[in-house]
Amino acid sequence: MNIRLAETDQEIRLCFPVMAELRPHIEESEFVSRVRDQQQSGYRLVMLLRDAQPVCLAGYRVSENLAWGRFLYIDDFITRAERRSRGDGAALLAWLKKEAQQQGCRQIHCDSGLQRELAHRFYERERMPKTGYHFAACLDASD
C-alpha cells in the first residue's frame, strides 16, 4: 500500500476510473482539467495505490470559516467497489486525519449523498457522526 498525492497529469488521469464510480457525470476527457482548475483554489487529490494502481481516492482542501475555524474538507472520497471492506478507506481516512493535523486543522468535514448509506456507515464507524444537513439550490434552470 502506498498513499500519495496525484500531482502529474498522468497520475491524475490514472485516478479517473476510480473517481468515475463516485462522479459518473464527469467525462474522462475533462477530468484532468477539472482537477487542475480546482487545484487553483486549494484542492488536492490523494490516492491509495495497490500494485501501482489507485483503488481509493480523496479530493480535499484546507479552509477556514467562523463555524469550524481551520478545517480539512473532503470533497470526494471513494474506494473501488471491489476493494471495499478491506481497510483501504480506513487507511486513507487515517492519512487525511494526519494531514489535517499537520495543516493545523482542528476538524475534518465532508458531505455525503443521502443515497450513500454504506458510506454513512463507514464514516460513523470511523468516528465521524452525522452533524447536520446540507441544502442546495440550482441556479440554472437546465439543472
C-alpha positions in Angstrom: 0.0 0.0 0.0 1.2 3.5 -0.9 -0.6 6.7 -0.3 0.5 9.9 -2.1 -0.8 13.0 -3.9 -1.7 12.7 -7.5 0.4 15.6 -8.9 1.2 15.0 -12.5 -1.4 14.9 -15.3 -0.6 11.2 -15.7 -1.2 10.4 -12.1 -4.5 12.4 -12.1 -5.6 10.6 -15.3 -4.8 7.3 -13.6 -7.4 8.2 -10.9 -10.3 8.7 -13.3 -11.7 5.1 -13.3 -11.9 5.2 -9.5 -13.4 8.8 -9.4 -15.9 7.8 -12.1 -17.5 5.4 -9.6 -18.4 8.4 -7.5 -18.8 11.1 -10.1 -20.1 9.3 -13.3 -21.2 12.6 -14.8 -17.6 13.7 -15.4 -16.2 12.9 -18.8 -12.8 11.3 -18.9 -11.6 14.0 -21.4 -12.3 16.8 -18.9 -11.2 15.1 -15.7 -7.6 16.3 -15.6 -8.5 19.9 -16.5 -11.2 20.0 -13.8 -8.8 18.7 -11.2 -6.3 21.3 -12.3 -8.9 24.1 -12.1 -9.9 23.1 -8.6 -6.2 22.9 -7.5 -6.1 26.7 -8.1 -8.4 27.1 -5.0 -6.5 24.5 -2.9 -8.0 21.2 -4.0 -5.7 18.2 -3.6 -6.2 14.6 -4.9 -4.7 11.8 -2.8 -4.6 8.2 -3.9 -4.1 4.9 -2.2 -2.3 2.6 -4.5 -2.3 -1.2 -4.6 0.1 -2.8 -7.2 0.7 0.7 -8.6 -3.0 1.3 -9.3 -5.3 3.7 -7.4 -8.0 1.8 -5.5 -9.1 4.6 -3.1 -9.2 8.4 -3.6 -9.9 11.5 -1.7 -10.2 15.0 -3.0 -9.8 17.5 -0.2 -8.9 21.1 0.7 -8.0 23.0 3.8 -10.1 26.0 4.6 -11.3 28.3 7.4 -14.7 29.6 8.5 -16.3 31.1 11.5 -18.2 27.9 12.4 -15.3 25.5 12.5 -12.1 27.5 12.4 -9.4 25.8 10.3 -10.6 22.5 8.9 -10.0 19.9 6.2 -12.9 19.4 3.9 -13.3 16.1 1.9 -14.9 16.9 -1.4 -14.6 13.4 -2.8 -14.0 10.0 -1.2 -14.3 6.7 -3.0 -13.0 3.2 -2.8 -13.4 0.9 -5.8 -16.4 -1.2 -5.3 -14.5 -4.5 -5.5 -12.0 -3.2 -2.9 -14.4 -2.1 -0.2 -14.3 -3.5 3.3 -10.6 -4.3 3.1 -9.3 -1.4 5.1 -8.3 0.9 2.2 -10.8 3.6 3.1 -9.9 3.5 6.7 -6.2 3.8 5.8 -6.8 6.8 3.6 -9.1 8.5 6.1 -6.3 8.0 8.8 -3.9 9.7 6.3 -6.4 12.6 5.9 -6.6 13.0 9.7 -2.9 13.1 10.0 -2.7 15.6 7.1 -5.3 17.8 8.8 -3.3 17.8 12.0 -0.1 18.7 10.1 -2.0 21.6 8.4 -3.1 23.0 11.7 -6.8 21.9 11.3 -9.0 21.2 14.3 -11.7 19.3 12.4 -12.4 17.2 9.3 -15.7 17.6 7.4 -17.5 16.0 4.5 -20.9 15.8 2.9 -22.4 12.6 1.6 -25.4 12.0 -0.6 -28.5 10.6 1.1 -28.4 7.5 -1.0 -24.9 6.5 0.0 -25.9 4.6 3.1 -22.9 2.3 3.1 -20.6 5.4 3.1 -22.5 6.8 6.0 -21.9 3.6 8.0 -18.2 3.8 7.1 -17.9 7.4 8.3 -19.8 6.7 11.5 -17.6 3.6 12.2 -14.6 5.9 11.7 -15.9 8.3 14.4 -17.4 10.8 12.0 -21.0 11.1 13.1 -23.7 12.9 11.2 -23.8 16.5 12.4 -26.2 18.3 10.1 -28.0 18.6 6.8 -26.7 20.0 3.5 -29.1 22.2 1.5 -28.6 23.2 -2.1 -30.4 25.2 -4.8 -29.8 25.0 -8.6 -29.5 28.5 -10.1 -29.5 27.3 -13.7 -33.0 26.3 -14.9 -31.4 23.5 -17.1 -30.0 21.6 -14.0 
